[in-house]
Amino acid sequence: MSLLQISEPEDNQALKKDYKIVVGIDLGTTNSLVGTVSEGKNPVIIEGEDDSKMAPSAVLYRSDGSMEVGINRREERLGPSDVIIKSVKRLIGKTYEDFNNSVKQRELSKKVFSGKEIVCVETPHGQKTPVEVSSEILKHLKKIAEKKIGFGIDGAVITVPAYFDDTQRQATKDAAELAQIRVIRLLNEPTAAALAYGLETKGKGYFLVYDLGGGTFDVSILKLEEGLFSVMATAGDTQLGGDDFDEAIAISLSKKAGLDYKSLNIRDKKRLDERAKELKEELTENNDGSDEVTGTFQLEGTNFTFNLNKSLLANVCKDLVEKTIKISKDALADAKIEISELNEIILVGGSTRLASVRETITKVFNKVPKTDLNPDEIVCLGASLQADSLVGNREGKDNWLLLDVIPLSLGIETMGGLVEKIIPRNSSIPCSETKEFTTFKDGQSGMMIHVVQGERELVENCRSLAKFELSDIPPMVAGKARVAVSFNLDADGVLSVEAKEMTLGKKQKVSINPSIGLTEKDVQQIILSSHENAAEDVKRRALEESRVELTRCVEAFESALKDGPDILSVEESKTVSRCLENAKIIFTDKGSSRKKIEDSLKELNLISEPFAERRMNAAIQKALKGRGVDDVSTG
């Protein structure tokens, strides 16, 4: 007979009526962690069966049909047909075309899903998408948590890089759904770190969260006050992290050993990168005072010896570290914060253990970075706290308001190919904004809503996100119909757009899931381009606005002529026709100057004034026909 272990009710808060079992998950590029909060206690990282808090974000697909998650072993121990997938976070939410002309594309395959070419990895188990691989990692973390806690989990807060776009965030949610995990919220990694750090220190002021993990770099500028975490600006690079440092080291070491890194096959490159990583970590964690470490690498039966010292490590990583500093300074500029105003710099991610990273940060910002909490664990601790708060396990002063921001402006296209921004960049999320628009032509019964993202004034220079049509608008005179366009950006950074006609209440709605992801490089280029072209954009917007105004005036004049063609004399009709034809030529000619357009508009307005007076008088006479003075009310 088997015996069941039964806990005393007072010893297990999971049995209490109002307590929910939730976890925080740091789904990392290199390693992943899961944590939780016991009632009235601090957050803790849950250890796996091997007593390790970190589970490698790797999935091994064996040729015998078996699979292993969270393995931590050297590549050369694998069977010839086995495939291990690492750093899948760099692939999630991406299309095959995103890796065009890159070495990475050689490692990938693709398959068509819903009309799109989804990036995949070939394995003995068939093609595996990043969502499927990520779901296996999440299943593994869920299993660890439920075994340790003793109960099924009610949900999880999962962290993502601040620069994950809608597609990448949705793909992360899809992976969680496959793993049968209810996502309470997706939380930006730097924000999660600040959450854990702020709770520990009760700090106030401005903080820079520098998050350099295995595959991504994020920086956030936060304003911390009691009960409020406000993200003032974010920046980062989803293709910059420890993996890139490892590759840079591998390239340098292979060159010294007389090897051509670029000519190595994929498996040998991975093995060499792994060896470089081990040497880097050994040198970084070396406590015996030695300045150099030595390792070997076997290739086609030949042993190659590598020597890595601290000076070489700093030199190899210099350009990558400088890149993170530039991104950090850009974020400060966006937040309009001076370096001297920073209270603390918080380090997150295992790659921040590099001496060159900490030394450079200290030198540039004139402040020793904060390292009170384990940089590998802080994101998971923050996510655990947030999960605990969102389900109501925390009360009173232990609750907090948490705000994130969007990296790029969101808006719609208006007449003339102009962009009307509805939610400006660096707006706090979640947020909702509504603006009213109207029809351009008489009798217009439909309106195309084109949602765009970017900082430029013209649609052609921005990123198209989605298009949908609002139909069945009551036909009215141009400018009379009212259409409310609402943008709703939820806490996960996913956008929904609704267009509603205000007379009959007809509406259409779309959720935005861009097919192509944005890297931090894309975002930075968009912002830089907006600065560089600001003056020219202002001129072009003014030009297009003048063109739209001239077009509107011509159409209104022509519509009025149809209603009252007899008001003009033959000679006046010829003059008006000539003026209208000239105006049409000018507004359709893309080479027309703003002055030429405005001169045509002035001429048209001048000619239309007497016509408008006669038309109004005719309308009044028609309204008064057959009526006496006493019949006209002055009220």
GUROSE-257709 format. One record per residue (C-alpha): x, y, z. Coordinates in steps of 0.05 Angstrom, whole numbers, padded with zeros to 5 digits, always signed. Example, Ala and Ser with C-alpha at 12.3 -4.5 7.8 and 13.67 -1.06 7.14 Angstrom:
+00246-00090+00156/+00273-00021+00143/
This chain:
+00000+00000+00000/+00028+00068-00019/+00028+00125+00031/+00012+00197+00012/+00049+00254+00046/+00000+00305+00073/+00022+00374+00094/-00009+00411+00153/-00055+00466+00126/-00021+00521+00166/+00046+00501+00137/+00026+00507+00064/-00002+00573+00041/-00023+00539-00025/-00082+00508+00012/-00108+00575+00036/-00170+00599+00000/-00145+00665-00029/-00073+00648-00044/-00053+00633-00116/+00008+00594-00138/+00043+00636-00190/+00115+00639-00215/+00161+00686-00250/+00199+00659-00310/+00262+00689-00340/+00262+00657-00408/+00334+00673-00424/+00377+00664-00486/+00430+00623-00451/+00398+00602-00386/+00327+00604-00359/+00301+00609-00287/+00236+00601-00251/+00219+00632-00183/+00162+00642-00136/+00143+00681-00073/+00119+00648-00009/+00065+00686+00028/+00097+00742+00068/+00167+00723+00044/+00218+00745-00007/+00222+00716-00077/+00264+00654-00087/+00293+00618-00147/+00269+00546-00152/+00325+00495-00160/+00322+00437-00208/+00339+00364-00193/+00413+00379-00201/+00408+00433-00147/+00422+00485-00201/+00380+00548-00204/+00395+00560-00278/+00369+00513-00331/+00407+00519-00397/+00360+00545-00452/+00377+00486-00496/+00338+00428-00524/+00372+00364-00549/+00336+00324-00602/+00367+00254-00607/+00366+00210-00668/+00335+00153-00626/+00272+00195-00618/+00285+00219-00547/+00291+00291-00525/+00326+00326-00467/+00315+00397-00442/+00361+00440-00401/+00423+00399-00415/+00492+00425-00398/+00543+00386-00437/+00597+00395-00489/+00579+00391-00563/+00630+00337-00578/+00593+00288-00532/+00533+00288-00578/+00518+00234-00628/+00532+00249-00702/+00458+00257-00718/+00437+00291-00653/+00418+00364-00656/+00421+00412-00597/+00385+00479-00605/+00411+00537-00564/+00397+00612-00564/+00328+00599-00593/+00307+00666-00564/+00344+00700-00621/+00299+00664-00671/+00231+00671-00639/+00183+00715-00677/+00230+00720-00737/+00220+00701-00810/+00271+00666-00854/+00283+00731-00892/+00305+00766-00828/+00369+00726-00833/+00385+00741-00906/+00459+00746-00922/+00479+00723-00852/+00519+00663-00830/+00462+00644-00784/+00416+00630-00843/+00460+00570-00862/+00439+00537-00798/+00365+00548-00810/+00309+00521-00854/+00239+00546-00867/+00167+00524-00875/+00105+00560-00898/+00053+00572-00845/-00008+00616-00856/+00024+00644-00919/+00089+00663-00884/+00158+00631-00886/+00171+00613-00814/+00242+00601-00792/+00257+00530-00768/+00314+00484-00747/+00322+00415-00777/+00325+00360-00724/+00319+00284-00722/+00247+00297-00700/+00232+00339-00761/+00230+00414-00769/+00222+00451-00704/+00200+00524-00699/+00227+00571-00645/+00158+00571-00613/+00160+00495-00606/+00231+00495-00578/+00214+00551-00529/+00152+00513-00506/+00196+00453-00488/+00239+00499-00444/+00177+00528-00411/+00149+00458-00399/+00215+00440-00365/+00211+00502-00320/+00139+00488-00304/+00156+00416-00284/+00212+00441-00239/+00166+00491-00205/+00106+00444-00195/+00150+00388-00168/+00183+00434-00117/+00119+00471-00096/+00076+00409-00097/+00018+00441-00133/+00000+00461-00204/+00014+00534-00220/-00042+00584-00233/-00001+00627-00280/+00065+00660-00295/+00096+00727-00310/+00146+00715-00366/+00201+00765-00382/+00221+00788-00451/+00272+00838-00478/+00246+00909-00478/+00256+00912-00553/+00215+00850-00570/+00162+00873-00619/+00090+00849-00624/+00108+00787-00664/+00162+00765-00616/+00117+00777-00556/+00060+00739-00587/+00107+00682-00605/+00129+00679-00532/+00056+00675-00511/+00044+00620-00562/+00102+00580-00533/+00072+00588-00463/+00004+00565-00488/+00037+00503-00519/+00068+00490-00451/-00001+00499-00419/+00021+00559-00379/-00027+00617-00369/+00010+00681-00382/-00010+00734-00331/+00035+00785-00364/+00096+00793-00407/+00146+00837-00370/+00206+00874-00398/+00270+00845-00369/+00301+00911-00347/+00236+00930-00313/+00234+00864-00276/+00305+00876-00252/+00287+00946-00228/+00227+00917-00192/+00269+00870-00152/+00322+00922-00139/+00273+00976-00119/+00239+00931-00069/+00305+00915-00036/+00331+00986-00030/+00268+01029-00027/+00307+01076-00073/+00283+01140-00105/+00311+01177-00164/+00336+01159-00233/+00365+01091-00249/+00398+01060-00309/+00386+00985-00316/+00441+00955-00359/+00421+00884-00380/+00473+00845-00419/+00451+00773-00424/+00471+00714-00467/+00437+00738-00530/+00406+00807-00519/+00424+00875-00492/+00373+00921-00461/+00379+00987-00424/+00323+01024-00389/+00322+01092-00356/+00275+01090-00297/+00247+01140-00249/+00236+01104-00183/+00191+01134-00130/+00155+01103-00072/+00101+01059-00102/+00118+01078-00174/+00165+01049-00226/+00164+01092-00288/+00205+01073-00349/+00226+01138-00382/+00262+01108-00441/+00287+01042-00468/+00338+01020-00519/+00375+00957-00536/+00396+00905-00586/+00363+00837-00593/+00424+00812-00630/+00478+00832-00580/+00499+00791-00519/+00545+00739-00490/+00540+00696-00552/+00572+00753-00592/+00628+00761-00541/+00641+00686-00545/+00644+00688-00621/+00691+00748-00619/+00737+00710-00572/+00733+00647-00615/+00751+00687-00678/+00811+00719-00643/+00836+00653-00613/+00827+00615-00678/+00867+00668-00715/+00924+00661-00665/+00922+00586-00674/+00925+00592-00750/+00852+00571-00761/+00803+00606-00808/+00740+00613-00766/+00696+00630-00825/+00715+00567-00863/+00697+00520-00804/+00633+00480-00810/+00573+00497-00766/+00587+00444-00714/+00660+00462-00707/+00642+00535-00700/+00593+00518-00644/+00645+00476-00609/+00697+00530-00614/+00647+00582-00589/+00632+00537-00530/+00706+00529-00514/+00715+00605-00519/+00657+00614-00471/+00687+00565-00421/+00754+00602-00423/+00720+00669-00415/+00681+00645-00354/+00742+00611-00324/+00782+00675-00331/+00726+00719-00305/+00713+00675-00244/+00786+00661-00230/+00800+00677-00157/+00873+00653-00153/+00900+00719-00181/+00925+00688-00246/+00918+00731-00308/+00914+00675-00361/+00878+00611-00375/+00894+00556-00426/+00849+00509-00464/+00851+00460-00522/+00807+00448-00582/+00809+00386-00625/+00795+00392-00700/+00802+00333-00747/+00848+00296-00699/+00893+00357-00686/+00896+00390-00618/+00899+00466-00617/+00921+00504-00555/+00890+00570-00537/+00914+00621-00486/+00867+00675-00462/+00890+00731-00416/+00852+00789-00386/+00885+00840-00431/+00866+00801-00494/+00795+00789-00468/+00785+00864-00455/+00813+00882-00524/+00770+00831-00561/+00707+00854-00525/+00722+00928-00530/+00680+00944-00591/+00620+00905-00565/+00624+00940-00497/+00629+01008-00531/+00567+00991-00571/+00528+00979-00507/+00553+01046-00479/+00530+01083-00541/+00461+01052-00535/+00459+01070-00461/+00476+01143-00477/+00422+01145-00531/+00371+01121-00479/+00394+01176-00431/+00385+01227-00486/+00315+01202-00501/+00298+01207-00427/+00329+01277-00425/+00371+01255-00366/+00443+01275-00354/+00494+01223-00331/+00505+01264-00267/+00430+01256-00250/+00434+01180-00245/+00428+01153-00175/+00450+01082-00190/+00468+01036-00247/+00440+00966-00240/+00475+00908-00274/+00434+00850-00301/+00456+00788-00339/+00515+00741-00334/+00556+00780-00385/+00560+00839-00337/+00610+00798-00296/+00664+00815-00347/+00714+00861-00315/+00719+00903-00378/+00643+00916-00376/+00644+00939-00303/+00707+00980-00312/+00680+01015-00374/+00614+01031-00341/+00649+01059-00280/+00694+01102-00323/+00640+01128-00370/+00586+01142-00318/+00633+01160-00261/+00595+01112-00216/+00608+01042-00191/+00550+00999-00215/+00504+00965-00165/+00514+00890-00158/+00477+00875-00093/+00435+00821-00125/+00458+00764-00168/+00456+00791-00240/+00434+00723-00266/+00375+00718-00218/+00349+00790-00211/+00303+00787-00272/+00269+00724-00247/+00263+00752-00177/+00228+00814-00205/+00182+00772-00248/+00163+00730-00187/+00146+00792-00147/+00105+00820-00203/+00066+00754-00212/+00052+00753-00137/+00026+00824-00139/-00017+00817-00201/-00057+00758-00173/-00071+00796-00108/-00025+00757-00062/+00007+00823-00039/-00031+00878-00003/-00026+00951+00015/+00042+00983+00012/+00072+00921-00020/+00034+00935-00084/+00062+00981-00136/+00045+01014-00201/+00089+00992-00259/+00095+01030-00324/+00132+01012-00388/+00141+01052-00451/+00137+01040-00526/+00201+01049-00567/+00169+01079-00630/+00108+01122-00646/+00044+01091-00672/-00005+01125-00718/-00046+01122-00782/-00041+01148-00853/-00081+01209-00872/-00093+01243-00939/-00029+01260-00977/+00009+01201-00948/+00018+01239-00882/+00026+01206-00814/-00019+01226-00757/+00014+01200-00693/-00036+01173-00642/+00012+01144-00590/+00080+01179-00589/+00144+01140-00574/+00163+01131-00501/+00090+01135-00480/+00076+01095-00418/+00039+01029-00428/-00013+01003-00420/-00048+01062-00453/-00107+01081-00498/-00114+01140-00544/-00171+01160-00591/-00173+01212-00646/-00230+01231-00693/-00222+01234-00768/-00270+01252-00824/-00283+01237-00897/-00247+01272-00954/-00299+01267-01009/-00374+01278-01014/-00413+01214-01007/-00352+01175-00983/-00377+01109-00954/-00312+01075-00936/-00246+01091-00903/-00180+01053-00906/-00144+01052-00839/-00070+01043-00850/-00032+01033-00784/+00041+01053-00785/+00100+01056-00737/+00158+01105-00739/+00181+01176-00727/+00179+01206-00797/+00124+01252-00824/+00108+01213-00887/+00081+01142-00891/+00132+01122-00944/+00187+01131-00891/+00151+01092-00836/+00137+01019-00823/+00070+00991-00845/+00037+00948-00791/-00033+00934-00817/-00090+00957-00862/-00164+00947-00855/-00227+00980-00883/-00285+01012-00847/-00345+01007-00893/-00419+01028-00891/-00403+01099-00871/-00467+01140-00884/-00456+01182-00947/-00449+01254-00926/-00417+01319-00948/-00341+01315-00943/-00318+01331-00872/-00385+01317-00838/-00378+01243-00822/-00340+01227-00758/-00296+01165-00749/-00263+01152-00681/-00198+01113-00687/-00176+01082-00621/-00108+01053-00605/-00103+01006-00546/-00034+00983-00525/-00038+00930-00471/+00012+00914-00416/+00048+00865-00462/+00059+00917-00516/+00008+00885-00563/-00032+00936-00603/-00106+00933-00622/-00137+00986-00667/-00211+01001-00674/-00245+01048-00723/-00317+01067-00705/-00366+01109-00747/-00401+01154-00697/-00470+01160-00731/-00491+01087-00739/-00437+01056-00694/-00406+01013-00749/-00337+00990-00728/-00278+00947-00748/-00221+00923-00704/-00153+00891-00716/-00097+00866-00671/-00028+00883-00696/+00021+00826-00706/+00077+00851-00753/+00106+00798-00798/+00177+00824-00792/+00211+00837-00725/+00250+00900-00707/+00320+00896-00679/+00348+00950-00636/+00391+00970-00696/+00327+00982-00736/+00297+01024-00680/+00360+01065-00671/+00364+01077-00746/+00291+01099-00747/+00302+01148-00691/+00368+01173-00721/+00336+01181-00789/+00279+01223-00758/+00331+01270-00727/+00373+01275-00790/+00313+01289-00834/+00272+01331-00786/+00279+01397-00824/+00266+01365-00891/+00207+01326-00863/+00175+01390-00838/+00181+01421-00908/+00153+01358-00942/+00095+01354-00893/+00078+01427-00905/+00082+01414-00980/+00036+01354-00977/-00013+01390-00931/-00016+01447-00982/-00028+01396-01038/-00084+01363-00998/-00116+01431-00985/-00113+01449-01059/-00143+01381-01077/-00199+01390-01026/-00213+01460-01052/-00218+01437-01124/-00265+01380-01107/-00309+01425-01064/-00312+01477-01120/-00331+01425-01172/-00385+01397-01127/-00414+01466-01116/-00414+01480-01191/-00456+01418-01202/-00508+01444-01153/-00510+01514-01183/-00483+01515-01254/-00527+01574-01276/-00498+01624-01226/-00436+01637-01269/-00435+01673-01335/-00405+01640-01396/-00341+01682-01389/-00337+01667-01314/-00346+01593-01328/-00287+01594-01376/-00243+01629-01324/-00264+01580-01269/-00253+01519-01314/-00183+01544-01333/-00166+01556-01260/-00192+01488-01239/-00154+01451-01294/-00091+01489-01276/-00100+01471-01203/-00109+01397-01220/-00044+01397-01261/-00008+01430-01203/-00032+01384-01147/-00021+01321-01189/+00050+01342-01208/+00097+01315-01154/+00148+01366-01175/+00104+01426-01158/+00134+01472-01106/+00097+01492-01043/+00095+01565-01068/+00065+01543-01134/+00011+01503-01098/-00005+01559-01050/-00009+01610-01107/-00058+01565-01143/-00098+01558-01079/-00101+01634-01070/-00124+01643-01142/-00178+01590-01134/-00202+01621-01069/-00204+01690-01101/-00246+01666-01159/-00292+01625-01115/-00311+01682-01067/-00362+01718-01112/-00390+01651-01134/-00399+01630-01061/-00435+01696-01046/-00483+01687-01104/-00495+01614-01085/-00512+01633-01014/-00558+01689-01036/-00593+01641-01084/-00603+01592-01027/-00632+01646-00982/-00679+01670-01036/-00702+01599-01048/-00715+01589-00973/-00755+01655-00968/-00795+01647-01031/-00870+01655-01016/-00858+01676-00944/-00871+01744-00911/-00830+01781-00861/-00875+01758-00805/-00862+01686-00825/-00788+01692-00811/-00768+01677-00739/-00710+01716-00709/-00704+01668-00652/
